[in-house]
Amino acid sequence: MGTSIRLIFWENSETTLVGSAFPTYLKAVCPTTDLYSPNSTYQGNLQHLLSSLYSKAKYGTGFFNTSCGSFPDTVYGSFLCRGDVSADVCLDCVETASREIIIRCPNQKGAITWYDECQLHYSSQSFFSVDADHPVFSLHNENNISNPDQFSRVLNEAMTSLVSQVAFDPSRHMFATKEVNITAYQTLYVLGQCTLDLSGSSCYSCLLNSVAYLPTCCDGKIGGRVLRASCNVRYELYLFYTRSAIAPTPSAIPHPTVRTTDEGKDGLSFSTTLAIVVPTALAVVVILSLCYILLTRKAIKKENHVGNESQPVGSLQFDLDTIRAATDNFADANKIDEGGYGTVYKGILSNGEEISVKRLLGDSGEIAEAFKKEVFLMAKLQHRNLQRLLGFCSGGGERMLIYEFVSNDCLDSLLFDPENRAQLDWPMRLKIIEGIARGLLYLHDDAPLRIIHCDLKVSNILLDGKMNAKISNFGMAIGWVDDQTLVNPHRIAGTYGHFAPECVMHGQFSSQSDVYSFGVLLLEIGVAREMNEDAADRPSMASVVLMLSSDPSTLLMPRSLPPSVPHRAEPQRTAGELEPSARELGEYNAEIISIDEVTFSELSPR
């Protein structure tokens, strides 16, 4: 008997990494422990299969299955889009699923992933036309129904009718919905679907088993669903599907017969006939012209959409041997940066392309989550002021992100170095600031998924050969929708001195959080100094009062600070402790940050 996985949808432990503009991720299951080796024939066949599924999704069929390769490295795969979603939504979902499934189930020879809009399945064993009884999992709404007996009766009747329609009505294409009034003010909405390779009897059996599982997972709940590899059912007390996309095609409307007769006889006169026929013909011409224009625009839009897609799935994943060769087996001579997250190496691919390899350290859940998040977010982002993600490498105990190589390193290596700082004259600093601002504008307003960076600072700004600024390091970034404020009092992550007050005090994150960090970054670029955290460098209030009351000409010149104020020693943390403790934050909040470099001018009138 197959393993059942029971989840609560509204408190799902899996982190949703995308907003409503993207497919809504539900669950991925890696049912086998059979792994393929990096750079193997099976991996190549899998990459070809996923690319093929994505290509077929462009045709708007909603379902497709195929295989790739020969025994023993054959890979079987399929996708199924929810019957009411548009062709563009289906394409987006299949593209996302194809890209993410190899990250959520790395090196697995079989996996299945569900989204609200589609599902994608691949395996080393053929599963076509098979009513698989596993895997299966359920999601339910936490709220309870007020009239459980009546609700259960109506739900059973609706589901029984729905199952027959899905399985045995050819016009439904194995997808159907149904609406039933429970009371005058309450409507039940139900949905069922099977993969199109099942026979009617197999579909019927799969749906019946799913409906039979509803009392186990969702009894007394106002909403729930059961998802299997071959079918799924769902019910809610709100409309969760698109009516227009599934409305039955109306029967042909008979055209009225116009009978021409001589003037004065029974029927329509010639002039009356013209008065009817001519406007009708013109209306038909106008309607056909509008339809042609709309269809042309849609085709152009879809062509542009496909043309602007992120890299194909096969090109995102690098095998470990390729990265080892590019970095000379991670030689120290190729090391360009190092921190608590890991090490960055310069590499050169076999085609001569220079790359930057971020090799993450540790194997904690937080490291894994940050890795997945950065891949998911950056794969969709394309802007001249963002460091471009080329791909990733996962396997053999390694997690690595592959980026374009940026020749001038981080901004802080120039800004806080007394010798290199000479390169940054005021026009150059203004150019860098404008580049950062444009990158943030893209993240906040123009990106496919709107992003809050959450860790904007000079060390996360890279400079290319033409001194163009590129925002990097998206491991702490979060997606958001519209102008919402995300509240998470337990998520205080970032860099001391760059936190927005609402983040520290209330755990509130919004685009304005990045704006605050941008303001701190402006100050640091302007004065070429890091935030002053050394309390010993701050004057006492007695000194301040004395300065304010003294003749400016008698004041001593302020002490010059070192070129770069050393960072305060931070407590040692394990790989899993990426965020400061509440005690540390309390100490930080108690500090008063100031800059003890002041200027003075003659106040007497000239």
Secondary structure, 3 states (H helix, E strand, C coil): CCCEEECCHHHCCCCCCCCCCCCCEEEEECCCCCECCCCCHHHHHHHHHHHHHHHHHCCCCCEEEEEECCCCCCEEEEEEECCCCCHHHHHHHHHHHHHHHHHHCCCECCEEEEECCEEEEEECCCCCCCCCCCCEEEEECCCECCCHHHHHHHHHHHHHHHHHHHHHCHHHCCEEEEEEEEECCEEEEEEEEECCCCCHHHHHHHHHHHHHHHHHHHCCECCEEEEECCEEEEEECCCCCCHHHHCCCCCCCCCCCCCECCCCCCCECHHHHHHHHHHHHHHHHHHHHHHHHHHHHHHHHHHHHHHCCCCCHHHHECCHHHHHHHCCCCCHHHEEEEECCEEEEEEECCCCCEEEEEEECCCCHHHHHHHHHHHHHHCCCCCCCECCEEEEEEECCEEEEEEECCCCCEHHHHHCCCCHHHHCCHHHHHHHHHHHHHHHHHHHHHCCCEEECCCCCHHHEEECCCCCEEECCCCCCEEECCCCCEECCCCCCCCCCCCCHHHHHHCEECHHHHHHHHHHHHHHHHHCCCCCCCHHHCCCHHHHHHHHHCCHHHCCCCCCCCCCCCCCCCCCCCCCCCCCCHHHHHHHHHCCCCCCCCCCCCCCCC
